[in-house]
Amino acid sequence: MSDRTLAGCRVLVVGASAGIGRAMAIRAVKEGADVLMAARRADRLEEACAEAGGGHAVPADIRADADCDRLMEAVRDRLGRIDVLVSCVGVAPMRLLADTTAADWHRVFDTNVVATHRLLRACLPSLAPRAMVLCLSSESVRQPRTALAAYATSKAALERLIEGWRAEHPELRLTRVTVGATFPTEFGDGFEAGLLTRALNDWSARGLAQAEFMAPEEVADVLNGVIAAACRYPGVCVDDLTVRSPSPVVGTFGGAIDEALND
Ligand SMILES: NC(=O)c1ccc[n+]([C@@H]2O[C@H](COP(=O)([O-])OP(=O)(O)OC[C@H]3O[C@@H](n4cnc5c(N)ncnc54)[C@H](OP(=O)(O)O)[C@@H]3O)[C@@H](O)[C@H]2O)c1
């Protein structure tokens, strides 16, 4: 592995069809890593591989055991072992708690917690000694936001899950990545505009809305750089990373938030 790039690393990115995961996977390929890109949408994965000029697309829904088995077959065939596993999977129903149904809770926990566990469990036999495992969490865990309570609760559970894996597998290097507002991604695509406006007003009033978003490519570049540096030093763990915009909080809508609402 060469200095400060992922050249030569065997990397599995799950959630590689969109947003931050897509940007991380493309960048990793361009740096010379051997990359498997997984998510549910095959066409989007193929597009990402085409843009990267390499990598292997493996359509898989990590909520399904059979898909995880297929993904692991691809890992064994294409990578052999995994040096870096990145889970960028995440879904968020935007709902006030009074409107949040049991089905919403099941959906968000099935994906953000249970499926992530299924993925880690499936990957375990294929992880190289001192492999890095990054799971993307959210600043909403420590900064509760109106209409995202179920999502934040699932990410809090994900963080406990990471701690559990770390306790039982100290030989792995598990990183909780706390992510701040990043745009454009598909994360908020299903958010209902009226409720989003109300939520953003409330986040602004409580000092939780920042004037600028990070771009997924910026986040990917920073995260891949940290991974590349840590790959050189298997004796160094990166337990926690927080990536956020250094911009000031906004009291009312403005700048990037206005643009996002008008998209
Ligand atoms: N964007 C933000 O502002 C922000 C802030 C804080 C935290 N985060 C966290 O950062 C991570 C990435 O966010 P993002 O904004 O890049 O999200 P995104 O654009 O919505 O991408 C999410 C990815 O997860 C994949 N995915 C969802 N369900 C899946 C499943 N069951 N099996 C396999 N793949 C699945 C999606 O692909 P398919 O639909 O093709 O399966 C997609 O590739 C998420 O964990 C999110 O919670 C984001």
The ligand as an SDF file (V2000), in Angstrom:
LIG
                    3D

 48 52  0  0  0  0  0  0  0  0999 V2000
  -26.5930   13.3300    4.1210 N   0  0  0  0  0  0  0  0  0  0  0  0
  -26.5790   13.7640    5.3840 C   0  0  0  0  0  0  0  0  0  0  0  0
  -26.7880   14.9580    5.6610 O   0  0  0  0  0  0  0  0  0  0  0  0
  -26.2830   12.8040    6.5180 C   0  0  0  0  0  0  0  0  0  0  0  0
  -26.1960   13.3420    7.8130 C   0  0  0  0  0  0  0  0  0  0  0  0
  -25.9190   12.4990    8.8610 C   0  0  0  0  0  0  0  0  0  0  0  0
  -25.7180   11.1410    8.6420 C   0  0  0  0  0  0  0  0  0  0  0  0
  -25.8220   10.6310    7.3790 N   0  0  0  0  0  0  0  0  0  0  0  0
  -25.6110    9.1800    7.2310 C   0  0  0  0  0  0  0  0  0  0  0  0
  -24.5840    8.9580    6.2600 O   0  0  0  0  0  0  0  0  0  0  0  0
  -24.8690    7.7610    5.5280 C   0  0  0  0  0  0  0  0  0  0  0  0
  -24.8880    8.0930    4.0240 C   0  0  0  0  0  0  0  0  0  0  0  0
  -25.8520    9.1130    3.8210 O   0  0  0  0  0  0  0  0  0  0  0  0
  -26.1640    9.7010    2.3830 P   0  0  0  0  0  0  0  0  0  0  0  0
  -26.7130   11.0560    2.6180 O   0  0  0  0  0  0  0  0  0  0  0  0
  -25.0420    9.4850    1.4580 O   0  0  0  0  0  0  0  0  0  0  0  0
  -27.4000    8.7440    1.9770 O   0  0  0  0  0  0  0  0  0  0  0  0
  -28.0210    8.2950    0.5640 P   0  0  0  0  0  0  0  0  0  0  0  0
  -27.5920    9.2140   -0.5310 O   0  0  0  0  0  0  0  0  0  0  0  0
  -29.4740    8.1130    0.8040 O   0  0  0  0  0  0  0  0  0  0  0  0
  -27.3360    6.8570    0.3370 O   0  0  0  0  0  0  0  0  0  0  0  0
  -27.7010    5.7550    1.1250 C   0  0  0  0  0  0  0  0  0  0  0  0
  -27.1690    4.5000    0.4770 C   0  0  0  0  0  0  0  0  0  0  0  0
  -27.6300    3.3590    1.2310 O   0  0  0  0  0  0  0  0  0  0  0  0
  -28.0960    2.3760    0.2940 C   0  0  0  0  0  0  0  0  0  0  0  0
  -29.0600    1.4970    0.9620 N   0  0  0  0  0  0  0  0  0  0  0  0
  -30.1950    1.8440    1.6200 C   0  0  0  0  0  0  0  0  0  0  0  0
  -30.8290    0.7490    2.0770 N   0  0  0  0  0  0  0  0  0  0  0  0
  -30.0570   -0.3090    1.7140 C   0  0  0  0  0  0  0  0  0  0  0  0
  -30.1790   -1.7110    1.8790 C   0  0  0  0  0  0  0  0  0  0  0  0
  -31.2280   -2.2530    2.5370 N   0  0  0  0  0  0  0  0  0  0  0  0
  -29.2180   -2.5250    1.3640 N   0  0  0  0  0  0  0  0  0  0  0  0
  -28.1630   -1.9960    0.7020 C   0  0  0  0  0  0  0  0  0  0  0  0
  -27.9830   -0.6770    0.5140 N   0  0  0  0  0  0  0  0  0  0  0  0
  -28.9300    0.1570    1.0080 C   0  0  0  0  0  0  0  0  0  0  0  0
  -28.7010    3.2110   -0.8320 C   0  0  0  0  0  0  0  0  0  0  0  0
  -28.7350    2.5210   -2.0630 O   0  0  0  0  0  0  0  0  0  0  0  0
  -29.9740    1.7240   -2.6880 P   0  0  0  0  0  0  0  0  0  0  0  0
  -31.1850    2.5790   -2.5250 O   0  0  0  0  0  0  0  0  0  0  0  0
  -29.5460    1.5240   -4.1200 O   0  0  0  0  0  0  0  0  0  0  0  0
  -30.0250    0.4370   -1.9260 O   0  0  0  0  0  0  0  0  0  0  0  0
  -27.6420    4.3060   -0.9490 C   0  0  0  0  0  0  0  0  0  0  0  0
  -26.5550    3.8470   -1.7200 O   0  0  0  0  0  0  0  0  0  0  0  0
  -26.2000    7.2290    6.0560 C   0  0  0  0  0  0  0  0  0  0  0  0
  -25.9420    6.2600    7.0520 O   0  0  0  0  0  0  0  0  0  0  0  0
  -26.8480    8.4510    6.6980 C   0  0  0  0  0  0  0  0  0  0  0  0
  -27.7160    8.0800    7.7310 O   0  0  0  0  0  0  0  0  0  0  0  0
  -26.0920   11.4360    6.3110 C   0  0  0  0  0  0  0  0  0  0  0  0
  1  2  1  0
  2  3  2  0
  2  4  1  0
  4  5  1  0
  4 48  2  0
  5  6  2  0
  6  7  1  0
  7  8  2  0
  8  9  1  0
  8 48  1  0
  9 10  1  0
  9 46  1  0
 10 11  1  0
 11 12  1  0
 11 44  1  0
 12 13  1  0
 13 14  1  0
 14 15  2  0
 14 16  1  0
 14 17  1  0
 17 18  1  0
 18 19  2  0
 18 20  1  0
 18 21  1  0
 21 22  1  0
 22 23  1  0
 23 24  1  0
 23 42  1  0
 24 25  1  0
 25 26  1  0
 25 36  1  0
 26 27  1  0
 26 35  1  0
 27 28  2  0
 28 29  1  0
 29 30  1  0
 29 35  2  0
 30 31  1  0
 30 32  2  0
 32 33  1  0
 33 34  2  0
 34 35  1  0
 36 37  1  0
 36 42  1  0
 37 38  1  0
 38 39  2  0
 38 40  1  0
 38 41  1  0
 42 43  1  0
 44 45  1  0
 44 46  1  0
 46 47  1  0
M  CHG  2   8   1  16  -1
M  END
$$$$
